[in-house]
């Protein structure tokens, strides 16, 4: 009986740790959707174009790329609680600094803190899932990271648009995102153990990268990480697209974003439950094709409700795709999951940097032509499927 209780306690402790980290994952995602919702207001404050204002996120991702490179070394050593907590502290400081930012350059420079915090939390969370949970539970656990992301997309746009009515875009930072950041710091400090996980042996750094580089399937998955990321950039410009092309109010456009995110949440939850039955690779390939087609077409539909419906359908299938795909990436090099996920985060950052930079450039050159931007994102999403043909699922005999 005592053994059963001990097993139950260990399992409960694992899930408590996971819950704390999922909350932190949610918190670092709020900044992204805050930026995308209030892109017009931020651009107006600093007197820059919408395309230029969107590059705030590009800088954040570039910092994440650098930090991800560092973490790819640290990820195969002991995971220290202090590193994770420090990441959440950096994020909070970046949020606070953004509130006081006097000019565009200052808020861009503050992305060093925001990007560092974002990368630490996202990399450590997924790596922990691979090391602490049984194989059958990892698919659903990974889906929780996307659940957190889509929940952030559901609540941040309407909250941001409401708070702007009683203040400015800066009000969202100090009344909403900063308090959540402080809660995340406190819970991480209280509940996370000193070592998030450890390895029985310390492998050499070169061995981890060698195992990844010589693995054709792993390389194919890494290429797909960058391509699939383009579809996750769609919300960055979608709210502004509906405001400018369909002449919707901020609150209405934010509401459409929330509707789309509900679809993504449903997709992530559904994907987490069916991934073991359908297969990681099959689920990812099928859903990325469908999601890419929806992203390619929704901005061209002249009917507002149909356009929103297509965007929502695209987000739903993206949620399903992402769950299967991230689980597939996690298992590519089982002995080096931490390093694999940190390298994958580097490629994700490359995708965000490239997608945001090209998107902003297209908007600046072609007078806010959002159709061209969505074509690019849709084609990138569709391209994931044929590249995934080069991959394999190590968990399938």
Kinemage of the C-alpha trace (Angstrom):
@kinemage 1
@onewidth
@group {chain A} dominant
@subgroup {mainchain}
@vectorlist {calphas} color= white
{ca unk a 1} P 0.000 0.000 0.000
{ca unk a 2} L 2.836 2.314 0.903
{ca unk a 3} L 4.453 1.635 -2.449
{ca unk a 4} L 1.236 2.591 -4.245
{ca unk a 5} L 0.968 5.823 -2.290
{ca unk a 6} L 4.604 6.619 -2.991
{ca unk a 7} L 4.032 6.074 -6.715
{ca unk a 8} L 0.946 8.270 -6.602
{ca unk a 9} L 2.848 11.022 -4.792
{ca unk a 10} L 5.645 10.956 -7.348
{ca unk a 11} L 3.182 11.160 -10.216
{ca unk a 12} L 1.320 14.017 -8.543
{ca unk a 13} L 4.576 15.876 -7.999
{ca unk a 14} L 5.493 15.479 -11.678
{ca unk a 15} L 2.149 16.886 -12.757
{ca unk a 16} L 2.425 19.769 -10.301
{ca unk a 17} L 5.802 20.684 -11.749
{ca unk a 18} L 4.338 20.406 -15.253
{ca unk a 19} L 1.398 22.644 -14.296
{ca unk a 20} L 3.741 25.348 -12.993
{ca unk a 21} L 5.797 25.252 -16.166
{ca unk a 22} L 2.721 25.311 -18.404
{ca unk a 23} L 1.617 28.451 -16.552
{ca unk a 24} L 5.004 30.027 -17.221
{ca unk a 25} L 4.678 28.966 -20.867
{ca unk a 26} L 1.335 30.772 -20.988
{ca unk a 27} L 2.808 33.911 -19.421
{ca unk a 28} L 5.691 34.288 -21.890
{ca unk a 29} L 3.218 33.831 -24.759
{ca unk a 30} L 1.106 36.801 -23.625
{ca unk a 31} L 3.685 39.318 -24.859
{ca unk a 32} L 3.461 38.025 -28.437
{ca unk a 33} L -0.313 38.388 -28.625
{ca unk a 34} L -0.199 41.747 -26.892
{ca unk a 35} L 2.087 42.996 -29.675
{ca unk a 36} L -0.019 41.548 -32.497
{ca unk a 37} L -3.276 42.919 -31.072
{ca unk a 38} L -2.038 46.465 -30.526
{ca unk a 39} L 0.354 46.741 -33.464
{ca unk a 40} L -1.423 49.835 -34.811
{ca unk a 41} L -1.325 51.620 -31.426
{ca unk a 42} L 2.336 50.808 -30.794
{ca unk a 43} L 3.297 51.951 -34.295
{ca unk a 44} L 1.368 55.185 -33.751
{ca unk a 45} L 3.068 55.909 -30.430
{ca unk a 46} L 6.561 55.557 -31.857
{ca unk a 47} L 5.630 57.007 -35.280
{ca unk a 48} L 6.808 54.009 -37.281
{ca unk a 49} L 5.070 51.871 -39.917
{ca unk a 50} L 3.130 48.744 -38.991
{ca unk a 51} L 5.707 46.599 -40.777
{ca unk a 52} L 8.487 48.216 -38.770
{ca unk a 53} L 6.623 47.920 -35.462
{ca unk a 54} L 6.159 44.196 -36.047
{ca unk a 55} L 9.938 43.810 -35.988
{ca unk a 56} L 9.896 44.178 -32.211
{ca unk a 57} L 9.019 40.481 -32.192
{ca unk a 58} L 11.776 39.765 -34.726
{ca unk a 59} L 14.420 41.154 -32.378
{ca unk a 60} L 12.981 39.108 -29.515
{ca unk a 61} L 13.251 35.953 -31.598
{ca unk a 62} L 16.793 36.788 -32.668
{ca unk a 63} L 17.789 36.997 -29.025
{ca unk a 64} L 15.996 33.689 -28.531
{ca unk a 65} L 18.106 32.178 -31.309
{ca unk a 66} L 21.324 33.166 -29.538
{ca unk a 67} L 20.065 31.973 -26.160
{ca unk a 68} L 18.836 28.748 -27.730
{ca unk a 69} L 22.358 28.073 -28.981
{ca unk a 70} L 23.681 28.457 -25.454
{ca unk a 71} L 20.928 26.255 -24.041
{ca unk a 72} L 21.722 23.518 -26.531
{ca unk a 73} L 24.919 23.056 -24.519
{ca unk a 74} L 23.315 23.481 -21.124
{ca unk a 75} L 20.429 21.159 -21.977
{ca unk a 76} L 22.555 18.023 -21.698
{ca unk a 77} L 23.736 18.986 -18.217
{ca unk a 78} L 21.791 19.335 -15.012
{ca unk a 79} L 18.787 21.604 -15.338
{ca unk a 80} L 19.029 24.073 -12.511
{ca unk a 81} L 15.960 25.632 -10.942
{ca unk a 82} L 17.771 28.957 -10.710
{ca unk a 83} L 18.203 29.102 -14.510
{ca unk a 84} L 14.483 28.634 -15.097
{ca unk a 85} L 13.486 31.166 -12.452
{ca unk a 86} L 16.057 33.620 -13.799
{ca unk a 87} L 14.447 33.285 -17.219
{ca unk a 88} L 11.049 34.250 -15.805
{ca unk a 89} L 12.658 37.186 -13.989
{ca unk a 90} L 14.271 38.412 -17.221
{ca unk a 91} L 10.910 38.244 -18.960
{ca unk a 92} L 9.244 40.274 -16.181
{ca unk a 93} L 11.987 42.891 -16.333
{ca unk a 94} L 11.527 43.131 -20.107
{ca unk a 95} L 7.796 43.682 -19.650
{ca unk a 96} L 8.376 46.366 -17.020
{ca unk a 97} L 10.970 48.061 -19.193
{ca unk a 98} L 8.573 48.069 -22.152
{ca unk a 99} L 6.085 49.990 -20.032
{ca unk a 100} L 8.627 52.784 -19.511
{ca unk a 101} L 10.147 52.641 -23.039
{ca unk a 102} L 10.490 56.278 -24.223
{ca unk a 103} L 11.166 55.481 -27.887
{ca unk a 104} L 11.151 52.694 -30.439
{ca unk a 105} L 14.858 51.913 -30.048
{ca unk a 106} L 14.474 51.358 -26.310
{ca unk a 107} L 11.615 48.876 -26.649
{ca unk a 108} L 13.599 47.039 -29.316
{ca unk a 109} L 16.625 46.774 -27.006
{ca unk a 110} L 14.424 45.490 -24.183
{ca unk a 111} L 13.685 42.438 -26.302
{ca unk a 112} L 17.003 41.080 -25.059
{ca unk a 113} L 15.284 40.430 -21.734
{ca unk a 114} L 11.957 39.340 -23.209
{ca unk a 115} L 13.565 36.986 -25.729
{ca unk a 116} L 15.833 35.420 -23.124
{ca unk a 117} L 12.948 34.699 -20.785
{ca unk a 118} L 10.792 33.349 -23.587
{ca unk a 119} L 13.448 30.926 -24.806
{ca unk a 120} L 14.428 29.633 -21.372
{ca unk a 121} L 10.825 28.824 -20.492
{ca unk a 122} L 9.818 27.252 -23.811
{ca unk a 123} L 12.941 25.104 -24.197
{ca unk a 124} L 13.051 23.857 -20.611
{ca unk a 125} L 9.345 23.024 -20.528
{ca unk a 126} L 9.346 20.698 -23.530
{ca unk a 127} L 12.673 19.099 -22.603
{ca unk a 128} L 11.293 18.334 -19.138
{ca unk a 129} L 8.284 16.557 -20.645
{ca unk a 130} L 10.587 14.219 -22.531
{ca unk a 131} L 12.594 13.348 -19.448
{ca unk a 132} L 9.903 12.967 -16.780
{ca unk a 133} L 6.844 11.449 -18.455
{ca unk a 134} L 6.286 8.003 -20.013
{ca unk a 135} L 6.092 7.836 -23.803
{ca unk a 136} L 2.300 7.393 -23.883
{ca unk a 137} L 1.796 10.546 -21.808
{ca unk a 138} L 4.210 12.804 -23.687
{ca unk a 139} L 1.924 13.475 -26.651
{ca unk a 140} L -0.798 14.897 -24.447
{ca unk a 141} L 1.713 16.739 -22.249
{ca unk a 142} L 3.278 18.375 -25.310
{ca unk a 143} L -0.213 19.352 -26.468
{ca unk a 144} L -0.577 21.283 -23.191
{ca unk a 145} L 2.148 23.685 -24.318
{ca unk a 146} L 0.048 24.475 -27.381
{ca unk a 147} L -3.048 24.646 -25.186
{ca unk a 148} L -1.260 27.332 -23.155
{ca unk a 149} L -0.317 29.170 -26.333
{ca unk a 150} L -3.838 29.122 -27.750
{ca unk a 151} L -5.376 30.084 -24.390
{ca unk a 152} L -3.068 33.106 -24.391
{ca unk a 153} L -4.336 33.912 -27.880
{ca unk a 154} L -7.936 33.572 -26.665
{ca unk a 155} L -7.673 35.921 -23.699
{ca unk a 156} L -4.910 38.407 -24.491
{ca unk a 157} L -6.561 40.143 -27.509
{ca unk a 158} L -9.901 40.972 -25.780
{ca unk a 159} L -8.187 41.904 -22.510
{ca unk a 160} L -5.709 44.110 -24.360
{ca unk a 161} L -8.405 45.823 -26.420
{ca unk a 162} L -10.456 46.452 -23.261
{ca unk a 163} L -7.580 47.864 -21.211
{ca unk a 164} L -6.635 50.222 -24.035
{ca unk a 165} L -10.038 51.891 -23.577
{ca unk a 166} L -9.100 52.943 -20.029
{ca unk a 167} L -5.453 53.704 -20.759
{ca unk a 168} L -2.901 53.016 -23.475
{ca unk a 169} L -1.097 49.948 -24.771
{ca unk a 170} L 1.304 50.399 -21.851
{ca unk a 171} L -1.584 49.769 -19.444
{ca unk a 172} L -1.824 46.180 -20.688
{ca unk a 173} L 1.757 45.554 -19.636
{ca unk a 174} L 1.516 46.833 -16.071
{ca unk a 175} L -2.036 45.737 -15.259
{ca unk a 176} L -2.067 42.352 -16.934
{ca unk a 177} L 1.200 40.813 -18.143
{ca unk a 178} L 3.489 42.007 -15.334
{ca unk a 179} L 1.306 40.676 -12.466
{ca unk a 180} L 1.089 37.299 -14.207
{ca unk a 181} L 4.866 37.310 -14.578
{ca unk a 182} L 5.328 37.873 -10.850
{ca unk a 183} L 2.984 34.955 -10.069
{ca unk a 184} L 4.968 32.761 -12.462
{ca unk a 185} L 8.243 33.683 -10.752
{ca unk a 186} L 6.840 32.916 -7.300
{ca unk a 187} L 5.329 29.548 -8.228
{ca unk a 188} L 8.453 28.467 -10.093
{ca unk a 189} L 10.610 29.326 -7.108
{ca unk a 190} L 8.309 27.531 -4.660
{ca unk a 191} L 7.422 24.345 -6.519
{ca unk a 192} L 10.236 23.510 -8.932
{ca unk a 193} L 12.982 21.277 -7.506
{ca unk a 194} L 16.604 22.352 -7.493
{ca unk a 195} L 17.291 20.035 -10.424
{ca unk a 196} L 14.504 19.815 -12.965
{ca unk a 197} L 16.010 16.517 -14.094
{ca unk a 198} L 19.396 14.902 -14.421
{ca unk a 199} L 21.137 12.265 -16.473
{ca unk a 200} L 22.828 9.196 -15.113
{ca unk a 201} L 25.841 10.038 -17.241
{ca unk a 202} L 27.076 13.290 -18.665
{ca unk a 203} L 27.461 12.907 -22.428
{ca unk a 204} L 29.919 14.970 -24.373
{ca unk a 205} L 28.591 18.059 -26.138
{ca unk a 206} L 29.992 16.944 -29.487
{ca unk a 207} L 28.224 13.605 -29.219
{ca unk a 208} L 24.814 15.257 -28.868
{ca unk a 209} L 25.276 17.410 -31.966
{ca unk a 210} L 26.839 14.566 -33.912
{ca unk a 211} L 23.839 12.331 -33.228
{ca unk a 212} L 21.500 15.081 -34.424
{ca unk a 213} L 23.483 16.149 -37.497
{ca unk a 214} L 24.007 12.637 -38.888
{ca unk a 215} L 20.333 11.798 -38.417
{ca unk a 216} L 18.546 12.552 -41.709
{ca unk a 217} L 15.155 12.327 -40.051
{ca unk a 218} L 16.161 14.790 -37.343
{ca unk a 219} L 17.491 17.257 -39.931
{ca unk a 220} L 14.249 17.002 -41.925
{ca unk a 221} L 12.269 17.718 -38.774
{ca unk a 222} L 14.432 20.737 -37.984
{ca unk a 223} L 13.815 22.155 -41.457
{ca unk a 224} L 10.090 21.647 -40.916
{ca unk a 225} L 10.283 23.457 -37.577
{ca unk a 226} L 11.263 26.650 -39.401
{ca unk a 227} L 8.639 26.219 -42.116
{ca unk a 228} L 5.798 25.386 -39.740
{ca unk a 229} L 6.640 28.427 -37.641
{ca unk a 230} L 5.459 30.633 -40.520
{ca unk a 231} L 1.885 29.525 -39.842
{ca unk a 232} L 2.201 30.575 -36.206
{ca unk a 233} L 3.072 34.105 -37.357
{ca unk a 234} L -0.337 34.548 -39.025
{ca unk a 235} L -1.976 36.013 -35.842
{ca unk a 236} L 0.775 38.652 -35.711
{ca unk a 237} L -0.784 40.367 -38.719
{ca unk a 238} L -4.328 38.968 -38.798
{ca unk a 239} L -5.848 41.386 -36.256
{ca unk a 240} L -4.396 44.367 -38.109
{ca unk a 241} L -5.535 42.857 -41.422
{ca unk a 242} L -9.161 42.781 -40.272
{ca unk a 243} L -8.871 46.306 -38.878
{ca unk a 244} L -7.477 47.751 -42.095
{ca unk a 245} L -8.971 45.632 -44.900
{ca unk a 246} L -12.402 44.985 -43.378
{ca unk a 247} L -12.472 48.235 -41.360
{ca unk a 248} L -13.260 46.448 -38.102
{ca unk a 249} L -12.832 48.055 -34.679
{ca unk a 250} L -10.011 46.941 -32.402
{ca unk a 251} L -12.382 45.066 -30.067
{ca unk a 252} L -14.109 43.293 -32.954
{ca unk a 253} L -10.859 42.258 -34.633
{ca unk a 254} L -9.519 41.078 -31.267
{ca unk a 255} L -12.683 39.027 -30.831
{ca unk a 256} L -12.067 37.325 -34.183
{ca unk a 257} L -8.569 36.484 -33.016
{ca unk a 258} L -10.007 34.864 -29.896
{ca unk a 259} L -12.436 32.824 -31.987
{ca unk a 260} L -9.575 31.591 -34.123
{ca unk a 261} L -7.589 30.695 -31.021
{ca unk a 262} L -10.506 28.639 -29.677
{ca unk a 263} L -10.177 26.584 -32.845
{ca unk a 264} L -6.459 26.170 -32.175
{ca unk a 265} L -7.171 25.106 -28.601
{ca unk a 266} L -9.646 22.489 -29.802
{ca unk a 267} L -7.091 21.281 -32.326
{ca unk a 268} L -4.317 20.979 -29.739
{ca unk a 269} L -6.560 19.040 -27.354
{ca unk a 270} L -7.833 16.787 -30.124
{ca unk a 271} L -4.330 16.203 -31.428
{ca unk a 272} L -3.110 15.281 -27.961
{ca unk a 273} L -5.743 12.552 -27.672
{ca unk a 274} L -5.427 11.065 -31.176
{ca unk a 275} L -1.687 11.364 -31.781
{ca unk a 276} L -0.941 7.881 -30.418
{ca unk a 277} L -3.679 6.306 -32.552
{ca unk a 278} L -3.051 8.125 -35.826
{ca unk a 279} L 0.701 8.477 -35.507
{ca unk a 280} L 2.848 11.555 -35.034
{ca unk a 281} L 4.093 11.795 -38.606
{ca unk a 282} L 0.749 11.087 -40.288
{ca unk a 283} L -1.079 13.612 -38.117
{ca unk a 284} L 1.543 16.308 -38.721
{ca unk a 285} L 1.702 15.810 -42.502
{ca unk a 286} L -2.050 15.753 -43.052
{ca unk a 287} L -2.912 18.719 -40.868
{ca unk a 288} L -0.126 21.006 -42.085
{ca unk a 289} L -1.392 20.629 -45.664
{ca unk a 290} L -4.902 21.634 -44.648
{ca unk a 291} L -3.750 24.451 -42.361
{ca unk a 292} L -1.471 25.874 -45.047
{ca unk a 293} L -4.318 25.935 -47.569
{ca unk a 294} L -6.567 27.822 -45.157
{ca unk a 295} L -3.817 30.359 -44.389
{ca unk a 296} L -3.297 30.806 -48.115
{ca unk a 297} L -6.945 31.617 -48.843
{ca unk a 298} L -8.663 33.269 -45.855
{ca unk a 299} L -7.455 36.812 -46.583
{ca unk a 300} L -8.813 36.700 -50.149
{ca unk a 301} L -12.396 35.880 -49.181
{ca unk a 302} L -14.534 39.049 -49.445
{ca unk a 303} L -17.126 37.839 -46.936
{ca unk a 304} L -16.011 38.696 -43.401
{ca unk a 305} L -17.646 35.764 -41.597
{ca unk a 306} L -16.404 33.224 -44.134
{ca unk a 307} L -12.904 34.663 -43.873
{ca unk a 308} L -12.930 34.340 -40.069
{ca unk a 309} L -14.313 30.801 -40.368
{ca unk a 310} L -11.465 29.811 -42.705
{ca unk a 311} L -8.892 31.386 -40.410
{ca unk a 312} L -10.381 29.475 -37.470
{ca unk a 313} L -10.336 26.209 -39.407
{ca unk a 314} L -6.713 26.843 -40.283
{ca unk a 315} L -5.832 27.412 -36.645
{ca unk a 316} L -7.716 24.283 -35.572
{ca unk a 317} L -5.798 22.088 -37.997
{ca unk a 318} L -2.554 23.864 -37.047
{ca unk a 319} L -3.156 22.925 -33.408
{ca unk a 320} L -3.577 19.280 -34.389
{ca unk a 321} L -0.530 19.389 -36.650
{ca unk a 322} L 1.677 21.036 -34.046
{ca unk a 323} L 0.869 18.462 -31.386
{ca unk a 324} L 1.855 15.544 -33.587
{ca unk a 325} L 4.844 17.369 -35.023
{ca unk a 326} L 6.367 18.505 -31.748
{ca unk a 327} L 5.976 15.009 -30.310
{ca unk a 328} L 7.742 13.671 -33.417
{ca unk a 329} L 10.622 16.115 -32.990
{ca unk a 330} L 10.926 15.240 -29.297
{ca unk a 331} L 11.552 11.564 -30.072
{ca unk a 332} L 14.060 11.944 -32.936
{ca unk a 333} L 17.147 11.431 -30.755
{ca unk a 334} L 15.797 9.855 -27.529
{ca unk a 335} L 19.119 9.930 -25.687
{ca unk a 336} L 19.493 13.671 -26.267
{ca unk a 337} L 15.965 15.071 -26.029
{ca unk a 338} L 17.094 18.221 -24.223
{ca unk a 339} L 19.620 19.073 -26.918
{ca unk a 340} L 17.213 18.140 -29.723
{ca unk a 341} L 14.504 20.443 -28.379
{ca unk a 342} L 16.905 23.331 -27.791
{ca unk a 343} L 18.267 22.965 -31.344
{ca unk a 344} L 14.658 22.807 -32.572
{ca unk a 345} L 13.965 26.033 -30.726
{ca unk a 346} L 16.881 27.612 -32.568
{ca unk a 347} L 15.298 26.598 -35.884
{ca unk a 348} L 11.941 27.881 -34.629
{ca unk a 349} L 13.580 31.212 -33.918
{ca unk a 350} L 15.066 31.208 -37.425
{ca unk a 351} L 11.568 30.648 -38.796
{ca unk a 352} L 10.112 33.492 -36.757
{ca unk a 353} L 12.939 35.857 -37.644
{ca unk a 354} L 12.651 35.063 -41.350
{ca unk a 355} L 8.851 35.095 -41.460
{ca unk a 356} L 8.454 38.300 -39.465
{ca unk a 357} L 11.248 40.097 -41.312
{ca unk a 358} L 9.887 39.212 -44.753
{ca unk a 359} L 6.325 39.945 -43.647
{ca unk a 360} L 7.263 43.389 -42.349
{ca unk a 361} L 9.301 44.092 -45.477
{ca unk a 362} L 6.394 43.156 -47.753
{ca unk a 363} L 4.045 45.413 -45.801
{ca unk a 364} L 6.464 48.332 -46.054
{ca unk a 365} L 7.176 47.849 -49.762
{ca unk a 366} L 3.660 47.023 -50.937
{ca unk a 367} L 1.643 49.458 -48.809
{ca unk a 368} L 0.302 47.041 -46.193
{ca unk a 369} L -0.674 44.328 -48.676
{ca unk a 370} L -1.545 41.545 -46.231
{ca unk a 371} L -2.514 39.166 -49.049
{ca unk a 372} L 1.120 38.742 -50.085
{ca unk a 373} L 2.123 38.034 -46.495
{ca unk a 374} L -0.537 35.341 -46.074
{ca unk a 375} L 0.430 33.710 -49.387
{ca unk a 376} L 3.992 33.363 -48.126
{ca unk a 377} L 2.898 31.855 -44.802
{ca unk a 378} L 0.462 29.443 -46.445
{ca unk a 379} L 3.002 28.150 -48.966
{ca unk a 380} L 5.559 27.603 -46.187
{ca unk a 381} L 3.020 25.590 -44.203
{ca unk a 382} L 2.121 23.427 -47.189
{ca unk a 383} L 5.821 22.776 -47.860
{ca unk a 384} L 6.161 21.060 -44.476
{ca unk a 385} L 4.324 17.936 -45.692
{ca unk a 386} L 6.732 16.865 -48.475
{ca unk a 387} L 9.776 17.598 -46.317
{ca unk a 388} L 8.341 15.416 -43.540
{ca unk a 389} L 8.413 12.483 -45.971
{ca unk a 390} L 12.156 12.387 -45.254
{ca unk a 391} L 11.530 11.878 -41.530
{ca unk a 392} L 10.640 8.801 -39.540
{ca unk a 393} L 8.988 8.158 -36.192
{ca unk a 394} L 11.538 6.339 -33.945
{ca unk a 395} L 8.675 5.145 -31.750
{ca unk a 396} L 7.103 3.163 -34.592
{ca unk a 397} L 8.576 -0.245 -35.311
